[in-house]
């Protein structure tokens, strides 16, 4: 009968395997999408972007996209 592993032991085993594969843990801080006012701020920023778009900025975006090497990328 296999020994019953605790959750902590399973997590440690998984982390050990990932490290052995050459990966390392990384912690990042991101905005809290549940925060009051988050959705309104997203709308405000999207509106600013939309209002700032013009023919020149769109041409710059297209030129960047054409020059970008996306070989092997998938959607």
N, C-alpha and C positions, 0 to 999 in steps of 0.2 A: 504494500500500500504506500502510495506517495505521501511524503510529508506535506502537511498543509502549510502553505506559505502565507505570511502576513502581507498586507497591502504594501507596506514599506519595503519588504524583501523583494516583491515583484518589481516595484519601481526602481530599486537599486540595481536589480539584475538588468532591467531595460536600459538604464543609464550606462551601466558598464558596457553593454553591447554597443550602444551608440558611440561611446568614447573609443572603443576598440575599432570602430569603423572610421575613426578620424574626425568625429564630430565633437562639438563642445556645447554646453548649455549657454544660453544667452537670455537675459531678462531684459525686456523693453517695457517702457511705460507708454500707454496709449490713452487717448481721451476716453472718458467714461461715457458711453453712449446713453446711459440711463440718467445722466445728470440733467437737472432742470435747465432748460435753455439750449441744450445741445442741438436739437433739431432746428430751432430758430437760427442758431449760429451757422449751421450748414446751409440753410436757405440764403442767409445774408451773404455768405462767402460765394456761393454759386451765382448769386445775382451780380456780385461785383465782377466775377470772371466773365460772365455772359456780357455785361456792359462794356468790358474792356476789350473784347474781341473786335478786331477789325481786319481788313484785307491783309495788312502787313503782318500782323501777328499770326494769322492763319497760314500765310505763305511761309513764315519761319517754321511753324509747326510741321508743315508738309515737307519742307527741305530737310529738317532734322530727321523725320521719319524715313525719308528716302535714303539718307546717309547712314542710318542705323543698321548695324548688322544683327539681324534677328534670325539668322540661320539656326534651325533646330528648335525654335520656339513653337509652342502649340497653344492654342486658345483654350 
